[in-house]
Amino acid sequence: MLLNNASSAPRLAGCEHFLDVIPELKIIFSFSNLPFYSVSAYHLGNIRGALSWLPSIKIESEGARFISKRCKHEFYSGRSIDFWISLSIVIRKILGNKNMDLGITNKTALVCASSKGLGRGCAEALAEAGVHLVINARDRKALNETADSIRTRFNVRVQTVAADITSLEGQNRVLDVAGSPDILINNAGGPPPGMWSDWEKSDFLAALEANMLTPINLIKSLLPSMMEKGWGRIVNITSQSVKAPIAVLGLSNAARAGLTGYVAGTARQVAPHGVTINNLLPGVHATDRIKYLDLEVAKARGITVQEAAAERAGAIPVGRYGTRQEFGAACAFLCSQHASFMVGQNVLLDGGAINATL
Ligand SMILES: NC(=O)c1ccc[n+]([C@@H]2O[C@H](COP(=O)([O-])OP(=O)(O)OC[C@H]3O[C@@H](n4cnc5c(N)ncnc54)[C@H](OP(=O)(O)O)[C@@H]3O)[C@@H](O)[C@H]2O)c1
């Protein structure tokens, strides 16, 4: 992994290979325009932040010798190997060898439509960060299984509400149990695919109800308590179709564009009260929803589901579908203390599928 921060490049002079010597670091992050952390050997606070992403960092003596020779900053230059090893031990002790501290331990979250797929990914990642949950889906059995799994793995409180989140009755039941959560994740099933000529007014109304008016109602219901507390996070799961339309998903394109417009204005109105609202735009992720869409493509084109899936994955630069864990991690970051300055953004998670500069 090379953690690079353009703004602190001068400080890195002489320390530029700081991380080359750590074999565990494999990924490349560019920090020039991301609100993450610098790994500049200039500032221990920054190192701590950067290293908190790395569960298994090791600075072995060879690496330490190398770093000592290269680092020219007055605080670090000429330090002994013992210094570097002690520093790495202190960092690991502070971090407990765990993932980055998102600063939301013991917060509470309502995660809608979360027994499976992307909603579940968000619930799991929040639970991993120490957040207590209310999760929801229509099928009680799957919902309870997911709740049990999350409780066992992450030792947080998980309440369940089996209800159709797109109905007013379902929304009221979920809100009754959730009370005044600190975090709201809006999600629901997506509308069916089709042709422009297939859809009647009733189809549009159903899509608007599920993917626009339901999240808006939940946002409206929970904003007052978040604003009163001076802290809140709202993340809406929308779709890459907001950025680039998917022709067969006309109902989804329309409903999600409506929600996106609402969020763009509302996020600015509530930001002064410590509440952020952002949207996560999934590209293709390996969930039941995508299995269903692959099946529809296979049927329409007379090919196998495997062929349809391989074709779809082949069109993604990363060469595969995303996972619910990757999606959940991005969601948890948006809900973290570190994302307080991200307001009204549409964050695309698509493996590079949409070919656009911005
Ligand atoms: N996966 C992708 O690649 C992708 C890409 C772009 C957009 N999206 C959108 O992201 C959202 C989530 O997709 P997914 O792939 O995670 O779907 P999924 O795997 O089918 O999971 C959907 C989850 O939501 C629950 N759910 C569905 N309708 C609900 C309702 N009316 N009330 C309460 N819970 C409900 C389901 O449980 P029950 O069935 O038991 O209710 C399940 O837990 C959808 O809107 C989808 O269109 C997904």
PDBQT file of the ligand as one rigid body, heavy atoms in Angstrom, charges set to zero:
ROOT
HETATM    1  N1  LIG A 401     -27.436  -4.920  -6.151  1.00  0.00    +0.000 N 
HETATM    2  C1  LIG A 401     -27.165  -4.051  -7.071  1.00  0.00    +0.000 C 
HETATM    3  O1  LIG A 401     -26.285  -4.269  -7.901  1.00  0.00    +0.000 OA
HETATM    4  C2  LIG A 401     -27.910  -2.733  -7.126  1.00  0.00    +0.000 A 
HETATM    5  C3  LIG A 401     -27.507  -1.789  -8.083  1.00  0.00    +0.000 A 
HETATM    6  C4  LIG A 401     -28.173  -0.574  -8.147  1.00  0.00    +0.000 A 
HETATM    7  C5  LIG A 401     -29.211  -0.340  -7.277  1.00  0.00    +0.000 A 
HETATM    8  N2  LIG A 401     -29.572  -1.268  -6.355  1.00  0.00    +0.000 N 
HETATM    9  C6  LIG A 401     -30.689  -0.943  -5.463  1.00  0.00    +0.000 C 
HETATM   10  O2  LIG A 401     -30.287  -1.095  -4.116  1.00  0.00    +0.000 OA
HETATM   11  C7  LIG A 401     -31.398  -1.528  -3.343  1.00  0.00    +0.000 C 
HETATM   12  C8  LIG A 401     -31.007  -2.798  -2.590  1.00  0.00    +0.000 C 
HETATM   13  O3  LIG A 401     -30.697  -3.774  -3.532  1.00  0.00    +0.000 OA
HETATM   14  P1  LIG A 401     -30.121  -5.216  -3.127  1.00  0.00    +0.000 P 
HETATM   15  O4  LIG A 401     -29.341  -5.651  -4.302  1.00  0.00    +0.000 OA
HETATM   16  O5  LIG A 401     -29.485  -5.159  -1.806  1.00  0.00    +0.000 OA
HETATM   17  O6  LIG A 401     -31.477  -6.053  -3.051  1.00  0.00    +0.000 OA
HETATM   18  P2  LIG A 401     -31.719  -7.509  -2.409  1.00  0.00    +0.000 P 
HETATM   19  O7  LIG A 401     -30.484  -8.296  -2.363  1.00  0.00    +0.000 OA
HETATM   20  O8  LIG A 401     -32.892  -8.043  -3.155  1.00  0.00    +0.000 OA
HETATM   21  O9  LIG A 401     -32.127  -7.197  -0.893  1.00  0.00    +0.000 OA
HETATM   22  C9  LIG A 401     -33.226  -6.395  -0.640  1.00  0.00    +0.000 C 
HETATM   23  C10 LIG A 401     -33.437  -6.328   0.868  1.00  0.00    +0.000 C 
HETATM   24  O10 LIG A 401     -34.459  -5.380   1.103  1.00  0.00    +0.000 OA
HETATM   25  C11 LIG A 401     -35.574  -6.011   1.734  1.00  0.00    +0.000 C 
HETATM   26  N3  LIG A 401     -36.767  -5.413   1.165  1.00  0.00    +0.000 N 
HETATM   27  C12 LIG A 401     -37.127  -5.366  -0.145  1.00  0.00    +0.000 A 
HETATM   28  N4  LIG A 401     -38.281  -4.710  -0.267  1.00  0.00    +0.000 NA
HETATM   29  C13 LIG A 401     -38.653  -4.327   0.982  1.00  0.00    +0.000 A 
HETATM   30  C14 LIG A 401     -39.776  -3.647   1.502  1.00  0.00    +0.000 A 
HETATM   31  N5  LIG A 401     -40.759  -3.208   0.714  1.00  0.00    +0.000 N 
HETATM   32  N6  LIG A 401     -39.859  -3.426   2.835  1.00  0.00    +0.000 NA
HETATM   33  C15 LIG A 401     -38.868  -3.873   3.652  1.00  0.00    +0.000 A 
HETATM   34  N7  LIG A 401     -37.797  -4.530   3.219  1.00  0.00    +0.000 NA
HETATM   35  C16 LIG A 401     -37.686  -4.768   1.898  1.00  0.00    +0.000 A 
HETATM   36  C17 LIG A 401     -35.434  -7.488   1.393  1.00  0.00    +0.000 C 
HETATM   37  O11 LIG A 401     -36.059  -8.341   2.332  1.00  0.00    +0.000 OA
HETATM   38  P3  LIG A 401     -37.591  -8.816   2.107  1.00  0.00    +0.000 P 
HETATM   39  O12 LIG A 401     -37.709  -9.247   0.698  1.00  0.00    +0.000 OA
HETATM   40  O13 LIG A 401     -37.785  -9.921   3.109  1.00  0.00    +0.000 OA
HETATM   41  O14 LIG A 401     -38.456  -7.636   2.423  1.00  0.00    +0.000 OA
HETATM   42  C18 LIG A 401     -33.914  -7.637   1.474  1.00  0.00    +0.000 C 
HETATM   43  O15 LIG A 401     -33.505  -7.688   2.815  1.00  0.00    +0.000 OA
HETATM   44  C19 LIG A 401     -32.555  -1.728  -4.315  1.00  0.00    +0.000 C 
HETATM   45  O16 LIG A 401     -33.358  -0.586  -4.343  1.00  0.00    +0.000 OA
HETATM   46  C20 LIG A 401     -31.860  -1.902  -5.658  1.00  0.00    +0.000 C 
HETATM   47  O17 LIG A 401     -32.656  -1.522  -6.738  1.00  0.00    +0.000 OA
HETATM   48  C21 LIG A 401     -28.946  -2.463  -6.270  1.00  0.00    +0.000 A 
ENDROOT
TORSDOF 0
